[in-house]
Amino acid sequence: MNAPAPDRPLRILVVAGEASGDAYGAALMGHLRAGSPRPLVFRGIGGDAMRAAGLELICHCDQTAVIGFWEVLRQARFFSRLLRRMTGELDTWRPDLVLTIDYPGFNLRLAARAHARGIRTVHYICPQVWIWHRRRVYAIARHIDQLITIFPFEPACFDQTPLRPLYAGHPLVDQALETLARPEPPLPWAEGHRVALLPGSRDREIRTLLPVMVAAAVRLEAQAGACSFLIPAASARMRAAIEAQLARCPARPARLALVDGQAREVLRQARAAAIASGTATLEASLMRCPSVLVYRISWLSYPIMRWILRGIGHVGLANIVTGRTVMPELLQQALTPEALARQLHLYLTEPAAREAALAGLDEVNARLGGGGALAAAASAMLREWPAPRNP
């Protein structure tokens, strides 16, 4: 590919298909701009944070944040059209770099098309090849010029390929350190045990998990006495979905409130939490909040997920990082209001259970790096770009 003309900004096509990728993408954009000797322009798929950071938005990640095998299949036509549109951007906008962030099902297909056109590709956050499809490392190595990982054990997965991934640390560590360095802000807690409820960011997660969380909260209130429950909503759309679901709940605890954003602050101040599987479980660990991981997907998708995870034994990232259960997992039929209330009650009233949970979270946190992950990732990208392509 010919070098870009020296008198024009460098073009970066970015794709972050979920809310966590949106936050990371916005930070990466800032670090790249700060370290680049030339102006940069960004275009692609992201969310509110990336748009505020200067991304020209082609599609909002609210539309792409879909989970579950059959759920994705139901929207196959949408994703096929979106991939064609992004492929068109490769030909018409002609980016100098394609930066894909997590979201491997879509992003690796786009990266393959970019690579075939001679466009340099960088992927941030390694696909979970250590869980499933380990032979995918060879396809990834063919189409990705630079892979930046967030867990220390991931680069070794590519030892048999020409690709040499960089471990830069987990980006949540920096966000956690920033949160912990600030004074605790006032939150609308009431009297009693403080419990955080995080039902996920997708509509389906909220519809499926929030009713169980609320029913468990009612039981916990009866068992442990006065309790105060907070639900952080990451966006206006998410808040509306939560409020709609709460309106359908037949009973609610006496002290339940929503807050806009501030999930880490809520976890920092809570004594215990119920959390949908995902990166929020690592945030809870970094905030040292004893938590219960909860999840349900469609009955068609669950057997496939269990088959994929058969060699790992866990669903939650905190448990995968340590190789043991530091955060109890209530999945599918095991997720009941009674079971969730029982585990939360232990964290609130049994010192030994709480201390064991905190020791486990400290073990997780020690393995996530010391900070500076996104700055290190941006610096690595700038060092190698432009650089010779993988053959």
Order of alpha helices (4+ residues) and beta strands (2+ residues): beta-alpha-beta-alpha-beta-alpha-alpha-beta-alpha-beta-alpha-beta-beta-alpha-beta-alpha-beta-alpha-beta-alpha-beta-alpha-beta-alpha-alpha-beta-alpha-alpha-alpha
